[in-house]
Amino acid sequence: MLTERQILILSSIIRLYTDYGNPVGSKTLMNEAGLNFSSATIRNEMGHLEELGFIQKTHSSSGRIPSIKGYRFYVDYLVHPDQVTAKDIAIIKSSFGNDFHELDEIVAESAEVLSQLTSYTAITLGPELKDSKLTGFRLVPLSDVQVMAILVTDKGHVENQIFNLPKNIDGYELEKIVRIFNDQLVGHPLVEVYQKLKTDIPFLLQKYIRTPVGIIDVVDNIITRAAQDRVFVRGRMNILDFNETMDVEKFKSIYTLMDGSPDLASLISQSQQGIEVRIGQEMQNDLFQDFSLITASYDVLGHGSGTIALLGPTSMPYSRMIGLVDVFRNELSQKMIDYYRSMEE
C-alpha cells in the first residue's frame, strides 16, 4: 500500500500531467504542486512509485508520467467528482429544452452536446427497445408505384421504409394488408412480431391477397432495425486532438468502429450500474490502449435504460469528466421521462 506522501506525489504528478501534458520532474513538483519536501526526497519517492509501476519514465525527458496502473489507482481511490459549473448546466438544460418528435432525436442531441462540452468523442445508447411492443402500422401511398411503410412502438420509436408496388396491386388490397397487420401484430412485443412474420402472416397474406408485394421483407427489415441498439456517436475527429502521433491506419480502424460497427455497442456496455471508468487495455481492444472510456447508465422509468460514454485520453481530467457525466445522465433521463409522459397524454 502506498504511503500518504507517495499518494500525494502520485496525485500531483497526475494533476500536473493532465493540466500541461509534459513529463513531471521533482523541481516541477516543488514549484508547481507546492510539495513541502526536499528535491532528494521527492526523487526517492518517485523512484519507489516507478518500481511499483504507478509512474513511468519517458525517453525524451527525465520526468515521469502516470502509468495505466497509476491512473487506475487514482480513479479508484483519489478522484472526487467536481461540481459542474452553472454554465455547463445551463448549456445542458438549454439543449434538452428543444421540442423533440422522436426518441432518436433526443439520443442524438445528447451525444452532440456531450461532445461539445468535453471536446472528446461522445457515444450515446438509447433505452433498450427489444421489449418494445408494436402500437401502429400504416402504409402511406406516395405515388402510383411507391408506398411508405410506417411502424410505431410503445417506446415512441418510429421506423419507415419506402418500397415499390407491382402494377397489379390496388388501394383495396393495401387496406387489407394494413388491416391484417394491425389485427395480428399490434400490441405484441417486437420479438413476437418478428416470429409471426415468419409463420402466421405469410399464410394470411397469401389467403386474402393476390400478391403479397414483398411486404413481409419490408416489415421484417424495419422490425429488425427497431429492435436494434440505437447508438449515436459525435466528435469522432476529436480523437486526433489528443493523440497527434496516432498513425493513419489506427485512426481509420477506430473511425470505422465508431461509424456503425456492431462492436460499438459492446464496447460501451457496462459490467455494473452507475459510472464506470475503463483505462487502456481494460477495454480489451488494442486500438484503445492510449484511451480511457467513461460510461454511465441512465434509467428511464418503465422504459428501460441506456448508456452514455466519453472516449478520451488516459490523461483526461477525471474529476471534471465524471462530475459532468453524472449530471448529464440525470438530465438526459429526466428529458426522456418527460418525452414518454407527453406521448401517453
N, C-alpha and C positions, 0 to 999 in steps of 0.2 A: 504494500500500500504506500502511496506517496505521502511525504511529509507536507505540512502546511506550507512550508517555504517552497517546496518543489511544485505544489499545486499553484501557488501564487505566480511563480516564474512561468510555468506552462500556460496558465491563463493569460498572462501578459504577452507571451510570445504569440499566442493565437490571436489576441486582440490587435496587436501591432501588425501582424502579417495580414490580417483581414483588412485593416484600415489602409495600409500602404502597399502591400503586395511585394515587399522586399524581405529577404532573409534578415533575421533579427540576431544581433550580437549583444554581448554583455554591456557595451557602452550605451547602446540604444536603450536597453532595459533600464539602465541607471538614469539616463537623461529624459526618456520619453515616458516610462512607466513609473518613475519616481520610487524605485525599489530602494529601500534603506539597507542595502547590503554592499559589501565591497565587491569590486570587479572580480577579484580572485574567487570569492565565494559563489558569485553568480556563474562564473565559468565552470567551477567544480560541480555545481548542481546541474548545469546544462549537460555536462558530461554524463552524469548519472541518468538524466532523462533520456539522453541519446542511447545509452546502454540498455535502458529498459524499453526502448522502441517508441517513446512518445514524441520525440523530435528527430529530425534527420539533417545531415549536412548537405549542402548543395555543392556542386562543382565550381560554381562561379564566385563563391563568397565563403568567408569564414563563419558567417552567421548560420542560424538554424531556421528550419521551417517545420511546422507541425507535420506529423505523420498521420496516416489513417487511424492508427491506434490512439494518437493524441487527440484527434478530433472526436473520436468515439467516446473517450473518457470525458472530454469537455462537454459534449452534448448530453451524456448520461448523468453527469454529476454536478456540472458547474453552470449550465445555462439557466437563466431565468428570463422568461419571455418579456420583452419590452412592452410598455404601454403604447398602444397605437396612437399616433398623433391625430389631433382633431381634423387636420387637413385630409389625411388619408381616409378617415371615417366619413368625412363629407363626400369625398370622391366616390367611395363605395356606395353610399346611400343614394347619391345622385344617379349613378349608373343603373341601380336597381329600381329607380323611381320611374323609369320609362314604361310605356304600355307594351306588353308582350302578348302576341297572339298564339304562340306555340311554345311548348316546353323547351324545344331545342334552341329557341332564341335566347332564353334565359341562360342555358348552359353555355352557349357560345359566347355570350356577352361576358359571363363571369370569367372565362379564360382570357378574353381580351383585356379586361380591367386588371386582373391579377398580373398579367404580363407587363402592362404599362406601369403599374405601381412598383414592380420589383426589378424590371429590366432583365428578367430571366425568362425561361420558357415555361409557360403555364399550360397545364393539362387538366381538363375537367371531364368527369364521367357522370352522366345523368343518372337519376334514380333508376333502379332496376325495373326493367319493363317486361321481363319474361313471364311474370304472373299477371300481366295486364289482360283485361277482357275486351273483346270486340264490342263496341257500342253502336257502330254505324257503318253502313256500306252503301255507296252510291256509284252510279255510272252516269257521267255527265257528257252528253254529246257535244263535241267541239266542231264537228263538220259532218258531212255525209259519210265520211270514211274514217273519222277518228273519234275516240271516246276516252275520257279520263276516268279511271277507277280510283275512288277515294275511300280510304279506310280510317276509322277513328277508334281510339281505345279509351277506356275509362280513366287512363292516366293523362288524358288531354293530348295524346300524341296523334299526329296526322301523317299518313303516308299517301302518296298518289303516284300513278303511272299512266302514261298515255299509250294507247295501242290502236292499231288499225283494225277496222272491221272488214270482214269479207263482204262481197257485193250482195249476197242473198240474205243478209240479216236485216231485220226491220225494227222499228221502235217498240212494237208489241213484244217481240222476243227479248229485247233489252229489259223491259219492265219485268218479264217473267224471271230473268236472271237475277235481278235485284231482289225480287220477292223471295226466291229460293234461298239466296244467301242470307237475307235478313231473318227468314223463318228458321233456318237451320244453324246459323253461325252466331248471330248477335246474342250477347250475354254469356258466351263461352270464353274461357281462357284461350290465349293465342296458341298455346301448345295443343289444346284440344281442337282448335280451328284448323291448325296445320294437319292434324291427323285426319279430320273429316274431309279435307281437300284431297286426301289420298284414297279415301274409301267411299263415303256416302254421296258426296257432291257430284262426282263424275257420273254416277248412276242416275241421279235425278236430272242432271242436265241432258243426258242422252235420251231420257224418257220423255221430257217435256219440250225439248228444243231441238230443232233440226240440226243446227251446227253449234257446238259449244264455243266457237270463235276464239279458242285459246285462252279463255278467261281463267281457267284453272291455273295455268302457268303464271299469268299476271298476278293473281291474288296470292299464289304461293310465294312469289317473289317479294311482294310488299309485306306479307306476313313475316317473312324471314327478316326483312330489313327492320320492321317494327320491333322484333324480339331481340335484335342485336344490341350490344352495348353501344351507347351513344357517347363517343369520345371526341372532344374538340381540343385542338392544340393551337396556341397562339405564341408568337415570339420565337419561332424556330431559329431565325437568323441571329438571335441574341447569343446563341451558343458561341459564335465567333468572337464576341466582345470580351469574354473572359477566358478564352483559350486560343491565343493568337498563334501558337505553334502547332495547332492541330493540322494534320496532313489532309489533303483533299479527299482521299479515299475514305478516311474515317468520318469526315464530315458528311460525305454522301451517304454512308451507311446509317449514320444517326438521323439524317434528314429523311431518308426513306422510311425508317422505322417510325418516325413521327408523322409521316404522311399516310396514315391509314393502315399501317401494318397491323395484322391480328395480334402481334406480340405486345402492342402498346398497352392494351387493357390489362394484360397480365403483369406488365412492368409496374403499373401503378396500383395493382391490387395489394391490399393490406393484410398483414397477418394478425392485426389487432385493431380495435376500435380507437377513435381519438386521433392523436397526431403521432406520426412515426417518422423517424429520420433514418435513411439508409445512405451509407457513405462508401463510395468507391466500389470495391469488389463485392460488397454486401448486396448489390443489385444483381449479382450473378450474371453479369454481361460485361465482357472485356471492353466494350465500347465506352463504358461509363466509369472506368477506373479513376478518372480525374474529376468526377462529378459527385454531387450529393443530391438526393431526392427527398423532399419533404412531402409526405402525403397526409391528408386529413379526411376523415369521413364526415358526412353531414346527413342528418336524418330528416326525412320529410314524412311527418306523422301519417301513417296509414297508406303511404305511397312508396315505401321502400327507402333506400339510402343510396347516396352517390359518393364520389371521391373527387377531391381537388388535389393537385400536385404541383410542386415547383421543382424544376430541374435547373441547378446552378452549379457553380464551382464548389469544390470542397472548402474553399476559403470564404464562403458566404457568411454574412453576419447573422448567425443562427438566432440570436436573441430577438432581433428585429423581425426576421422572417417567420419564426414560429409564432410570435405575437400577432403578426399581421394575418397569417393563415388562420389562426384561431378566430379572430374577429370576422374575417371574410367568410368562413364556412357558416358561422351563425347567421350572418346577414343573408347569405345565399339560401340557407334552409328556410328562413322566415319568408323570403320572397317566393319560394316555391310553394310553401304552405298557403300563402295569400293567393297565389295563382290557382291552386286546386280549389280553394274555397270559392273563388269567383266563378269557376267552371260549374260548381254544384248549385250556385244560386240561380 
